Amino acid sequence: MTLFNFDEARFLGIQSGAVALAPDIHRILGQCLSTGAQNIFFLGTGGAAILMQPAAQLMQRRSGFPTFMEISAELVAGGHAALGSHSIAVIPSLSGTTKESIAAMDYCKSKGATVISLVGHKDSPLGQGAHHALVNFAEDDTSPESFYIQSLLIALAAMSHRGEYSAFNETVAELQALPAALLDAKRAFEAEAAKLAERFKNEPYHIVTAAGPCWPQAWYYGMCILEEMQWIRTRPIHAADFFHGTLELVEKGVSLIVLKGEDPSRGLADRVESFARQYTDKLCVLDTAQYELKGLSAAIRALVAPAVLAALLERLSAHLEVKRNHPLTTRRYYKKVSY
């Protein structure tokens, strides 16, 4: 199936480029840990920061290495007692020019931390200013998967050097199949994406929910795509918090999007789905388990579920912008006015 408004070769090149950074990532993390690193900070600004959360959560759950997730601007404003010469700071910015992330880089360097940047352009402030720059060109429609892959590799490399993850090389070998698997998932979803876009084109409001490593993708899609790029009001809510407030907004005619992965938190999203089926006629469930993802084991499928959901949702966005006559690049305020 031909994908609408999509360059397949470009997509495969970008995601393969992210996987190809694995040796550099392993080397850099090994160097940091061998020279006394005692903790790691996943930073960033806006959507790029959100995309770091699955990797940070993975380390918080499976590693004894102290791991922090912080908002760049808040870190600079308020400081952090754990940030110092023994710290690794991971800062993503596709353009490499995000002012809050540049300020965070400068602040972390002033504290003696080792900065690793994830950028699309080496010749950028974050590409030039970081101690280690991981460079993989991407654009808005391909960057979530790339950032998910790179940050996952950072987490697994750190755990590998600490003796907490023994299958790093095997995982990297398996991830070679991921770009093609993501493209196949897009193809499998294409017809449904067009139908959903037709259904969603006049919706003024969506609740978007997920849990575990998939929750950041729900947050990202609501905030950075539906709100920023389509000017549609959304309510991203963690599936565990859904029953502590947001459930009261659900009734006939209310759009609810549930994203589901394949990790142990899946049951939290199942619970929301079961509830919603009783009370709204506008439920949409995207479930990574419904896609073949050829070449990926169950364990890796669980780790890459956020990237799979990002790949699927890009197809929805591609159709939605046309059906709404609202290009994804249109902005009123973002980088248009002073703020």
Residue frames as qw, qx, qy, qz and C-alpha x, y, z in Angstrom:
[[0.000, 0.887, 0.461, 0.000, 0.00, 0.00, 0.00],
 [0.380, 0.440, -0.026, 0.813, 1.26, 3.46, -0.91],
 [0.324, -0.574, -0.501, 0.562, 1.33, 5.79, 2.07],
 [0.152, 0.896, 0.342, 0.240, -0.31, 9.19, 1.63],
 [0.043, 0.935, -0.179, 0.302, 2.10, 12.16, 1.57],
 [0.728, -0.590, 0.346, 0.042, 4.97, 10.07, 2.86],
 [0.465, 0.682, -0.565, -0.012, 8.57, 9.38, 1.80],
 [0.963, -0.260, -0.031, -0.057, 9.24, 5.78, 2.80],
 [0.780, 0.297, -0.244, 0.494, 12.94, 5.80, 1.93],
 [0.028, 0.646, -0.283, 0.708, 13.49, 8.94, 3.99],
 [0.733, -0.524, 0.118, -0.417, 11.71, 7.38, 6.97],
 [0.980, -0.066, -0.101, 0.156, 13.76, 4.18, 6.80],
 [0.567, 0.480, -0.270, 0.612, 16.98, 6.17, 6.51],
 [0.221, -0.667, 0.264, -0.661, 16.20, 8.30, 9.56],
 [0.836, -0.436, 0.146, -0.300, 15.18, 5.42, 11.82],
 [0.935, 0.129, -0.140, 0.299, 18.07, 3.25, 10.63],
 [0.319, 0.631, -0.297, 0.642, 20.32, 6.22, 11.40],
 [0.526, -0.639, 0.254, -0.500, 19.05, 6.25, 14.97],
 [0.979, -0.196, 0.064, -0.009, 19.77, 2.54, 15.42],
 [0.770, 0.433, -0.184, 0.431, 23.21, 3.00, 13.83],
 [0.057, -0.785, 0.330, -0.522, 24.19, 5.32, 16.68],
 [0.892, -0.429, -0.101, -0.104, 24.28, 2.34, 19.06],
 [0.820, 0.056, -0.226, 0.523, 28.09, 1.81, 18.99],
 [0.186, 0.512, -0.172, 0.821, 28.75, 5.51, 19.67],
 [0.576, -0.612, -0.022, -0.541, 26.18, 5.53, 22.44],
 [0.932, -0.288, -0.190, 0.115, 27.69, 2.45, 24.06],
 [0.648, 0.232, -0.217, 0.692, 31.17, 3.96, 23.86],
 [0.053, -0.593, 0.095, -0.798, 30.09, 7.36, 25.25],
 [0.724, -0.571, -0.049, -0.384, 28.18, 5.87, 28.18],
 [0.915, -0.120, -0.221, 0.316, 31.08, 3.57, 28.93],
 [0.431, 0.391, -0.208, 0.786, 33.45, 6.53, 29.00],
 [0.335, -0.632, 0.045, -0.698, 31.13, 8.49, 31.30],
 [0.861, -0.463, -0.092, -0.187, 30.70, 5.63, 33.76],
 [0.862, 0.034, -0.222, 0.454, 34.38, 4.70, 33.76],
 [0.317, 0.377, -0.205, 0.846, 35.29, 8.27, 34.71],
 [0.134, -0.124, -0.658, 0.730, 33.00, 8.42, 37.72],
 [0.393, -0.283, -0.290, -0.826, 29.49, 9.32, 36.61],
 [0.025, 0.074, 0.858, -0.508, 27.09, 8.77, 39.49],
 [0.374, 0.544, 0.617, -0.429, 23.72, 9.81, 38.03],
 [0.208, 0.192, 0.619, 0.732, 21.96, 10.76, 34.83],
 [0.257, 0.523, 0.332, -0.742, 19.53, 13.57, 33.99],
 [0.288, 0.418, 0.708, 0.491, 17.13, 13.36, 31.06],
 [0.013, 0.496, 0.185, -0.849, 16.30, 16.95, 30.19],
 [0.172, 0.331, 0.691, 0.619, 14.96, 18.71, 27.10],
 [0.207, 0.251, 0.179, -0.928, 12.18, 21.16, 26.36],
 [0.641, 0.256, -0.083, -0.719, 8.58, 20.61, 25.32],
 [0.939, 0.176, -0.075, -0.287, 7.93, 17.55, 23.19],
 [0.586, 0.492, -0.610, 0.207, 11.57, 16.50, 22.99],
 [0.174, -0.396, 0.705, -0.562, 11.68, 16.28, 26.79],
 [0.812, -0.027, 0.257, -0.524, 8.51, 14.19, 26.84],
 [0.858, 0.366, -0.336, -0.131, 10.08, 11.74, 24.40],
 [0.257, 0.498, -0.742, 0.367, 12.90, 11.05, 26.89],
 [0.584, -0.385, 0.389, -0.600, 10.52, 9.78, 29.55],
 [0.975, 0.000, -0.130, -0.181, 10.23, 6.10, 28.54],
 [0.686, 0.369, -0.481, 0.402, 14.01, 5.70, 28.72],
 [0.083, -0.492, 0.501, -0.708, 14.22, 7.54, 32.03],
 [0.789, -0.267, 0.172, -0.527, 11.40, 5.45, 33.45],
 [0.920, 0.174, -0.349, 0.030, 13.11, 2.27, 32.25],
 [0.441, 0.387, -0.572, 0.573, 16.23, 3.17, 34.22],
 [0.368, -0.415, 0.385, -0.738, 14.24, 4.20, 37.28],
 [0.895, -0.135, 0.051, -0.422, 12.46, 0.85, 37.27],
 [0.984, 0.124, -0.106, 0.077, 15.26, -1.52, 36.27],
 [0.604, 0.431, -0.340, 0.579, 18.53, 0.15, 37.24],
 [0.576, -0.631, -0.333, 0.399, 20.14, 1.17, 40.49],
 [0.406, 0.109, 0.094, 0.902, 21.71, 4.16, 38.76],
 [0.046, 0.625, 0.438, -0.644, 20.07, 7.36, 40.05],
 [0.219, 0.320, 0.608, 0.693, 17.99, 8.78, 37.18],
 [0.073, 0.549, 0.376, -0.743, 16.20, 12.11, 37.04],
 [0.252, 0.570, 0.581, 0.523, 13.68, 13.63, 34.61],
 [0.166, -0.594, -0.267, 0.740, 13.63, 17.42, 34.76],
 [0.376, 0.861, 0.318, 0.126, 12.19, 20.30, 32.75],
 [0.624, 0.263, -0.039, 0.735, 15.13, 22.30, 31.43],
 [0.027, -0.679, -0.029, -0.733, 13.80, 25.76, 32.28],
 [0.688, -0.675, -0.077, -0.257, 12.84, 24.69, 35.79],
 [0.878, -0.158, -0.121, 0.436, 16.22, 23.07, 36.40],
 [0.427, 0.392, -0.052, 0.813, 17.98, 26.30, 35.46],
 [0.286, -0.699, -0.076, -0.650, 15.59, 28.37, 37.57],
 [0.726, -0.606, 0.071, -0.318, 15.71, 26.23, 40.68],
 [0.066, 0.601, -0.784, 0.142, 18.84, 24.10, 40.49],
 [0.938, -0.127, -0.253, -0.201, 19.18, 20.51, 41.64],
 [0.515, -0.711, 0.472, -0.084, 21.23, 19.14, 44.53],
 [0.877, -0.056, 0.458, 0.138, 22.14, 15.99, 42.61],
 [0.661, 0.722, 0.056, 0.198, 23.53, 17.81, 39.55],
 [0.354, -0.835, 0.354, 0.227, 27.30, 18.15, 39.52],
 [0.160, 0.662, -0.679, -0.274, 30.58, 16.96, 38.08],
 [0.277, -0.105, 0.954, -0.036, 29.48, 13.36, 38.55],
 [0.569, 0.477, 0.483, -0.463, 26.35, 13.83, 36.40],
 [0.235, 0.120, 0.723, 0.638, 25.41, 12.94, 32.82],
 [0.355, 0.528, 0.293, -0.714, 22.89, 15.30, 31.20],
 [0.329, 0.252, 0.788, 0.456, 21.02, 14.08, 28.12],
 [0.208, 0.589, 0.181, -0.759, 19.50, 16.98, 26.16],
 [0.442, 0.359, 0.717, 0.402, 17.49, 16.44, 22.94],
 [0.243, 0.718, 0.110, -0.643, 16.63, 19.18, 20.45],
 [0.744, 0.445, 0.453, 0.209, 15.93, 18.42, 16.83],
 [0.356, 0.907, 0.014, 0.224, 17.00, 21.87, 15.66],
 [0.716, -0.067, -0.250, 0.648, 19.75, 22.15, 18.26],
 [0.147, 0.381, -0.007, 0.913, 18.64, 25.74, 18.80],
 [0.474, -0.693, -0.502, -0.207, 15.91, 25.50, 21.48],
 [0.065, 0.708, -0.310, 0.632, 16.77, 28.36, 23.82],
 [0.706, -0.567, 0.224, -0.361, 15.67, 26.66, 27.04],
 [0.987, -0.029, 0.022, 0.154, 17.72, 23.57, 26.17],
 [0.544, 0.568, -0.239, 0.569, 20.77, 25.67, 25.31],
 [0.285, -0.712, 0.304, -0.566, 20.43, 27.39, 28.69],
 [0.911, -0.351, 0.144, -0.159, 20.17, 23.96, 30.34],
 [0.876, 0.280, -0.140, 0.367, 23.31, 22.80, 28.53],
 [0.244, 0.665, -0.304, 0.637, 25.22, 25.86, 29.68],
 [0.574, -0.617, 0.251, -0.477, 23.93, 25.44, 33.23],
 [0.987, -0.156, 0.040, 0.015, 24.85, 21.74, 33.37],
 [0.727, 0.422, -0.209, 0.500, 28.31, 22.47, 32.01],
 [0.059, -0.731, 0.294, -0.613, 28.75, 25.20, 34.63],
 [0.762, -0.486, 0.275, -0.327, 28.10, 22.54, 37.27],
 [0.168, -0.537, 0.820, 0.108, 30.68, 20.23, 35.72],
 [0.785, 0.187, 0.541, -0.236, 28.22, 17.75, 34.24],
 [0.224, -0.156, 0.771, 0.576, 28.94, 15.84, 31.02],
 [0.541, 0.470, 0.190, -0.671, 26.38, 16.83, 28.38],
 [0.308, 0.092, 0.857, 0.402, 25.17, 14.46, 25.67],
 [0.415, 0.419, 0.049, -0.806, 23.00, 16.18, 23.05],
 [0.465, 0.314, 0.805, 0.190, 20.64, 14.50, 20.60],
 [0.194, 0.646, -0.038, -0.737, 20.32, 16.77, 17.58],
 [0.752, 0.539, 0.379, 0.024, 19.41, 16.74, 13.93],
 [0.477, 0.823, -0.096, 0.294, 22.19, 19.15, 13.01],
 [0.766, -0.185, -0.196, 0.584, 25.80, 19.04, 14.16],
 [0.278, 0.228, 0.016, 0.933, 26.29, 22.69, 13.19],
 [0.396, -0.727, -0.340, -0.446, 23.98, 24.03, 15.91],
 [0.211, -0.698, 0.431, -0.531, 24.51, 25.39, 19.43],
 [0.824, -0.340, 0.369, -0.266, 23.64, 22.06, 21.07],
 [0.942, 0.306, -0.041, 0.130, 25.53, 20.13, 18.42],
 [0.484, 0.625, -0.340, 0.509, 28.67, 22.20, 18.94],
 [0.235, -0.677, 0.376, -0.588, 28.39, 22.91, 22.65],
 [0.915, -0.326, 0.082, -0.221, 27.75, 19.44, 24.09],
 [0.375, -0.579, 0.715, 0.114, 30.61, 17.23, 25.18],
 [0.271, 0.026, 0.917, 0.292, 29.13, 14.48, 23.02],
 [0.507, 0.359, -0.011, -0.784, 26.68, 15.16, 20.18],
 [0.434, 0.185, 0.872, 0.127, 24.59, 12.35, 18.72],
 [0.272, 0.426, -0.209, -0.837, 23.52, 13.57, 15.29],
 [0.277, 0.265, 0.895, 0.229, 20.69, 12.08, 13.27],
 [0.200, 0.037, -0.234, -0.951, 18.81, 14.29, 10.85],
 [0.038, 0.480, 0.876, -0.015, 15.03, 14.11, 11.18],
 [0.178, -0.287, -0.153, -0.929, 12.00, 16.35, 10.84],
 [0.479, -0.180, 0.396, -0.762, 8.83, 16.70, 12.88],
 [0.868, 0.063, -0.122, -0.477, 7.10, 13.71, 11.27],
 [0.858, 0.185, -0.462, 0.124, 10.03, 11.35, 11.93],
 [0.112, 0.587, -0.557, 0.577, 11.68, 12.69, 15.08],
 [0.710, -0.446, 0.280, -0.468, 9.62, 10.93, 17.81],
 [0.997, 0.031, -0.061, 0.024, 10.69, 7.45, 16.72],
 [0.599, 0.531, -0.357, 0.480, 14.29, 8.60, 16.33],
 [0.164, -0.611, 0.446, -0.633, 14.40, 10.16, 19.79],
 [0.877, -0.306, 0.162, -0.333, 12.69, 7.14, 21.36],
 [0.940, 0.209, -0.189, 0.192, 15.30, 4.83, 19.80],
 [0.401, 0.581, -0.408, 0.579, 18.29, 6.97, 20.78],
 [0.384, -0.571, 0.398, -0.606, 17.17, 7.49, 24.38],
 [0.966, -0.164, 0.037, -0.195, 16.34, 3.78, 24.75],
 [0.825, 0.334, -0.290, 0.352, 19.85, 2.93, 23.58],
 [0.057, 0.636, -0.434, 0.635, 21.30, 5.39, 26.11],
 [0.703, -0.445, 0.287, -0.475, 19.39, 3.72, 28.93],
 [1.000, 0.017, -0.015, -0.016, 20.32, 0.21, 27.84],
 [0.619, 0.527, -0.370, 0.449, 23.97, 1.16, 27.30],
 [0.206, -0.628, 0.457, -0.595, 24.22, 2.62, 30.80],
 [0.858, -0.283, 0.258, -0.343, 22.63, -0.50, 32.26],
 [0.922, 0.304, -0.205, 0.124, 24.90, -2.69, 30.14],
 [0.388, 0.580, -0.481, 0.531, 28.06, -1.06, 31.50],
 [0.408, -0.490, 0.476, -0.606, 26.72, -1.43, 35.04],
 [0.086, 0.099, -0.990, 0.048, 26.09, -5.15, 34.56],
 [0.425, 0.251, 0.564, -0.662, 22.31, -4.66, 34.70],
 [0.750, 0.530, 0.105, -0.382, 21.55, -5.52, 31.07],
 [0.547, -0.359, 0.683, 0.325, 23.51, -8.33, 29.47],
 [0.597, 0.416, 0.650, 0.219, 21.82, -8.37, 26.06],
 [0.093, 0.765, -0.049, -0.635, 22.85, -4.99, 24.66],
 [0.026, -0.364, 0.712, 0.600, 24.51, -6.35, 21.52],
 [0.145, 0.299, 0.931, 0.153, 21.67, -8.79, 20.90],
 [0.166, 0.746, 0.487, -0.423, 19.13, -5.98, 21.35],
 [0.080, 0.659, -0.303, -0.684, 20.95, -3.75, 18.87],
 [0.077, -0.091, 0.882, 0.456, 21.00, -6.61, 16.37],
 [0.145, 0.523, 0.837, -0.073, 17.27, -7.07, 16.85],
 [0.106, 0.758, 0.236, -0.598, 16.60, -3.35, 16.48],
 [0.108, -0.248, 0.616, 0.740, 17.95, -3.51, 12.94],
 [0.028, 0.384, 0.867, 0.316, 14.50, -4.85, 12.07],
 [0.004, 0.595, 0.540, -0.596, 12.65, -1.99, 13.75],
 [0.136, 0.398, -0.207, -0.883, 12.62, 0.59, 10.91],
 [0.273, -0.019, -0.784, -0.557, 11.06, -1.86, 8.48],
 [0.173, -0.411, -0.874, 0.194, 8.65, -3.09, 11.16],
 [0.052, 0.522, 0.317, -0.790, 7.52, 0.49, 11.82],
 [0.237, 0.264, -0.456, -0.817, 6.97, 1.06, 8.11],
 [0.251, -0.191, -0.913, -0.259, 4.94, -2.15, 7.85],
 [0.077, -0.497, -0.710, 0.493, 2.83, -0.99, 10.81],
 [0.156, 0.427, -0.036, -0.890, 2.16, 2.31, 9.04],
 [0.282, 0.074, -0.718, -0.632, 1.01, 0.42, 5.94],
 [0.222, -0.320, -0.920, 0.047, -1.27, -1.80, 8.00],
 [0.065, -0.562, -0.537, 0.626, -2.82, 1.24, 9.68],
 [0.087, -0.059, 0.326, 0.940, -3.12, 3.48, 6.62],
 [0.247, -0.425, -0.668, -0.559, -6.73, 2.75, 5.70],
 [0.437, -0.645, -0.589, 0.215, -7.85, 3.03, 9.32],
 [0.327, -0.340, -0.109, 0.875, -5.91, 6.28, 9.71],
 [0.057, -0.169, -0.430, -0.885, -7.84, 7.82, 6.83],
 [0.405, -0.561, -0.667, -0.277, -11.15, 6.73, 8.36],
 [0.472, -0.558, -0.446, 0.517, -10.18, 8.09, 11.77],
 [0.213, -0.131, 0.086, 0.964, -9.13, 11.41, 10.26],
 [0.231, -0.384, -0.546, -0.708, -12.54, 11.71, 8.60],
 [0.523, -0.598, -0.607, 0.016, -14.16, 10.93, 11.95],
 [0.509, -0.486, -0.281, 0.653, -11.95, 13.33, 13.88],
 [0.356, 0.337, 0.229, 0.841, -11.87, 16.26, 11.46],
 [0.227, -0.645, -0.195, -0.704, -14.65, 18.20, 13.18],
 [0.684, -0.512, -0.473, 0.215, -14.04, 17.03, 16.75],
 [0.010, -0.890, 0.124, -0.438, -13.33, 20.03, 18.99],
 [0.398, -0.644, 0.535, -0.374, -11.87, 18.07, 21.90],
 [0.829, 0.100, -0.550, -0.019, -10.17, 14.75, 22.70],
 [0.644, -0.631, 0.412, -0.135, -9.20, 12.93, 25.88],
 [0.702, 0.473, -0.529, 0.058, -5.97, 11.00, 25.23],
 [0.657, -0.593, 0.397, -0.243, -4.74, 8.36, 27.67],
 [0.798, 0.295, -0.514, 0.114, -2.14, 5.63, 28.13],
 [0.711, -0.677, 0.184, -0.044, 0.11, 4.16, 30.81],
 [0.836, -0.247, 0.302, 0.387, 3.72, 3.15, 31.40],
 [0.402, -0.269, 0.413, 0.772, 6.16, 3.90, 28.57],
 [0.193, 0.496, 0.654, 0.538, 3.24, 4.70, 26.25],
 [0.143, -0.835, -0.432, 0.310, 1.93, 7.53, 28.45],
 [0.227, -0.541, 0.193, 0.786, 4.51, 10.04, 27.15],
 [0.142, 0.136, 0.696, 0.691, 3.29, 9.39, 23.60],
 [0.068, -0.731, -0.674, -0.076, -0.29, 10.20, 24.65],
 [0.253, -0.785, -0.150, 0.546, 0.94, 13.41, 26.27],
 [0.280, -0.304, 0.464, 0.783, 3.13, 14.26, 23.27],
 [0.134, 0.360, 0.749, 0.540, 0.42, 13.64, 20.69],
 [0.107, -0.823, -0.552, 0.084, -2.14, 15.69, 22.56],
 [0.268, -0.804, -0.030, 0.530, 0.15, 18.63, 23.30],
 [0.262, -0.475, 0.482, 0.688, 2.52, 18.78, 20.32],
 [0.120, 0.155, 0.790, 0.581, 0.33, 17.54, 17.48],
 [0.053, -0.676, -0.718, -0.156, -3.36, 18.04, 18.21],
 [0.207, -0.862, -0.261, 0.383, -2.87, 21.27, 20.16],
 [0.266, -0.594, 0.299, 0.698, 0.20, 22.88, 18.59],
 [0.146, -0.142, 0.711, 0.673, -0.20, 21.67, 15.01],
 [0.094, -0.425, -0.791, -0.429, -3.99, 21.39, 14.72],
 [0.184, -0.214, 0.200, -0.938, -5.29, 23.81, 17.38],
 [0.678, -0.345, -0.539, -0.361, -7.58, 21.12, 18.81],
 [0.421, -0.590, 0.443, -0.527, -8.17, 21.11, 22.56],
 [0.739, 0.037, -0.673, 0.013, -7.04, 17.94, 24.30],
 [0.596, -0.644, 0.320, -0.357, -6.89, 16.45, 27.77],
 [0.620, 0.296, -0.711, 0.151, -3.92, 14.09, 28.04],
 [0.627, -0.541, 0.326, -0.456, -4.38, 12.02, 31.20],
 [0.087, 0.341, -0.932, 0.087, -2.44, 9.05, 32.57],
 [0.611, -0.211, -0.665, -0.375, -4.61, 5.93, 32.60],
 [0.454, -0.243, -0.729, 0.451, -4.00, 5.50, 36.33],
 [0.008, -0.212, -0.308, 0.927, -5.27, 9.04, 36.98],
 [0.245, -0.230, -0.592, -0.733, -8.24, 8.73, 34.64],
 [0.492, -0.510, -0.694, -0.127, -10.44, 7.39, 37.44],
 [0.402, -0.484, -0.412, 0.660, -9.56, 10.24, 39.78],
 [0.054, 0.561, 0.063, -0.824, -11.28, 13.07, 37.93],
 [0.170, 0.296, -0.545, -0.766, -11.35, 12.77, 34.16],
 [0.035, 0.247, 0.960, 0.130, -13.85, 9.88, 34.07],
 [0.153, 0.618, 0.566, -0.524, -16.57, 12.40, 34.97],
 [0.197, 0.543, -0.264, -0.772, -16.09, 14.09, 31.58],
 [0.005, -0.059, 0.910, 0.409, -16.95, 10.93, 29.66],
 [0.534, 0.412, 0.528, -0.516, -20.39, 10.76, 28.09],
 [0.635, 0.494, 0.553, 0.217, -21.93, 10.12, 24.71],
 [0.376, 0.902, 0.109, 0.180, -20.25, 12.29, 22.09],
 [0.297, -0.867, 0.388, 0.095, -16.94, 12.69, 23.95],
 [0.776, 0.500, -0.377, 0.077, -13.89, 11.50, 21.99],
 [0.633, -0.637, 0.440, -0.015, -11.49, 9.29, 23.95],
 [0.688, 0.548, -0.475, 0.024, -8.25, 7.95, 22.46],
 [0.785, -0.515, 0.342, -0.038, -6.62, 5.04, 24.33],
 [0.489, 0.642, -0.590, 0.004, -3.05, 4.03, 23.47],
 [0.894, -0.353, 0.242, -0.132, -1.94, 0.55, 24.50],
 [0.257, 0.649, -0.716, -0.022, 1.49, -1.07, 24.59],
 [0.881, -0.004, -0.463, -0.094, 2.71, -4.49, 25.68],
 [0.236, 0.349, -0.677, 0.603, 4.39, -3.86, 29.04],
 [0.244, -0.305, -0.855, 0.341, 2.98, -4.66, 32.52],
 [0.130, 0.296, 0.299, -0.898, 1.09, -1.34, 32.64],
 [0.184, -0.131, -0.703, -0.674, -1.19, -2.47, 29.80],
 [0.224, -0.485, -0.838, 0.106, -3.90, -3.42, 32.29],
 [0.056, -0.495, -0.310, 0.809, -4.31, 0.22, 33.30],
 [0.227, 0.222, -0.404, -0.858, -5.25, 1.14, 29.74],
 [0.250, -0.232, -0.905, -0.255, -7.49, -1.94, 29.49],
 [0.108, -0.494, -0.698, 0.507, -9.41, -0.65, 32.51],
 [0.146, 0.441, -0.005, -0.885, -10.05, 2.72, 30.86],
 [0.255, 0.074, -0.714, -0.648, -11.15, 1.02, 27.65],
 [0.198, -0.341, -0.918, 0.034, -13.60, -1.24, 29.50],
 [0.005, -0.549, -0.484, 0.681, -15.12, 1.72, 31.30],
 [0.134, 0.392, -0.228, -0.881, -15.32, 3.96, 28.23],
 [0.125, -0.100, -0.860, -0.485, -17.09, 1.38, 26.07],
 [0.088, -0.537, -0.812, 0.213, -20.09, 1.71, 28.38],
 [0.076, -0.757, -0.369, 0.534, -20.38, 5.50, 28.26],
 [0.135, 0.674, -0.254, -0.681, -19.07, 7.03, 25.03],
 [0.813, 0.464, 0.350, -0.019, -19.76, 6.26, 21.40],
 [0.455, 0.851, -0.234, 0.117, -16.48, 7.87, 20.33],
 [0.687, -0.569, 0.432, 0.132, -13.79, 5.53, 21.60],
 [0.678, 0.639, -0.363, 0.020, -10.59, 4.96, 19.59],
 [0.769, -0.514, 0.366, 0.101, -8.07, 2.33, 20.72],
 [0.569, 0.675, -0.469, 0.017, -4.60, 2.04, 19.18],
 [0.839, -0.421, 0.340, -0.055, -2.91, -1.18, 20.33],
 [0.136, 0.684, -0.682, -0.222, 0.63, -2.14, 19.34],
 [0.505, -0.128, 0.849, -0.084, -0.21, -5.82, 19.92],
 [0.709, 0.539, 0.367, -0.269, -2.32, -5.74, 16.76],
 [0.458, 0.807, -0.335, -0.163, 0.75, -5.21, 14.56],
 [0.968, 0.126, -0.175, 0.129, 3.14, -7.92, 13.40],
 [0.197, -0.885, 0.421, -0.023, 6.45, -6.09, 14.02],
 [0.964, 0.210, -0.136, 0.090, 8.36, -8.81, 12.25],
 [0.641, 0.406, -0.405, 0.510, 11.71, -9.67, 13.77],
 [0.132, -0.539, 0.412, -0.722, 11.03, -8.23, 17.22],
 [0.389, -0.161, -0.873, 0.247, 10.78, -10.37, 20.35],
 [0.382, -0.750, -0.526, -0.118, 8.16, -9.83, 23.04],
 [0.527, -0.569, -0.198, 0.600, 10.67, -8.08, 25.30],
 [0.278, -0.078, 0.264, 0.920, 11.76, -5.64, 22.59],
 [0.101, -0.576, -0.611, -0.533, 8.18, -5.04, 21.47],
 [0.414, -0.773, -0.441, 0.190, 7.40, -3.79, 24.97],
 [0.454, -0.461, 0.024, 0.762, 10.38, -1.42, 24.88],
 [0.159, -0.018, 0.437, 0.885, 9.66, 0.05, 21.46],
 [0.084, 0.646, 0.759, -0.001, 5.86, 0.41, 21.83],
 [0.003, -0.784, -0.166, 0.598, 6.08, 4.23, 22.13],
 [0.064, -0.399, 0.561, 0.722, 7.88, 4.37, 18.78],
 [0.110, 0.294, 0.895, 0.316, 5.26, 2.10, 17.21],
 [0.050, 0.767, 0.581, -0.269, 2.45, 4.35, 18.44],
 [0.056, -0.682, 0.153, 0.713, 4.31, 7.41, 17.16],
 [0.113, -0.121, 0.764, 0.624, 4.60, 5.78, 13.75],
 [0.073, 0.526, 0.838, 0.122, 0.89, 4.99, 13.66],
 [0.024, -0.805, -0.395, 0.443, -0.21, 8.41, 14.85],
 [0.132, -0.428, 0.383, 0.808, 1.89, 10.12, 12.18],
 [0.063, 0.246, 0.821, 0.511, -0.40, 8.48, 9.63],
 [0.058, -0.751, -0.637, 0.163, -3.45, 9.91, 11.40],
 [0.159, -0.706, -0.019, 0.690, -1.83, 13.35, 11.39],
 [0.187, -0.146, 0.617, 0.750, -0.99, 13.14, 7.68],
 [0.024, -0.490, -0.779, -0.390, -4.64, 12.58, 6.81],
 [0.189, -0.744, -0.529, 0.361, -6.02, 14.92, 9.46],
 [0.187, -0.494, 0.097, 0.844, -4.16, 17.99, 8.22],
 [0.007, -0.061, -0.655, -0.753, -5.63, 17.56, 4.75],
 [0.189, -0.556, -0.789, -0.179, -9.17, 16.77, 5.85],
 [0.254, -0.772, -0.395, 0.429, -9.14, 19.79, 8.16],
 [0.423, 0.768, 0.109, 0.469, -7.35, 22.02, 5.64],
 [0.386, -0.896, 0.203, -0.087, -4.90, 22.88, 8.41],
 [0.696, 0.476, -0.470, 0.263, -1.23, 22.14, 7.58],
 [0.808, -0.441, -0.272, 0.280, 0.83, 20.71, 10.43],
 [0.553, 0.089, -0.078, 0.825, 3.32, 23.53, 9.89],
 [0.093, -0.712, -0.236, -0.654, 0.83, 26.34, 10.53],
 [0.447, -0.353, -0.547, 0.614, 1.41, 28.33, 13.74],
 [0.077, -0.918, -0.270, -0.280, -0.07, 31.48, 15.25],
 [0.382, -0.898, 0.190, -0.106, 2.39, 32.05, 18.09],
 [0.867, -0.315, 0.271, 0.275, 5.10, 29.35, 18.24],
 [0.563, -0.170, 0.351, 0.729, 8.32, 30.96, 17.00],
 [0.230, 0.662, 0.482, 0.525, 6.12, 33.65, 15.45],
 [0.201, -0.876, -0.060, -0.434, 5.76, 36.18, 18.25],
 [0.195, 0.455, -0.633, 0.595, 7.73, 37.18, 21.32],
 [0.773, -0.500, -0.180, -0.348, 6.95, 35.19, 24.46]]
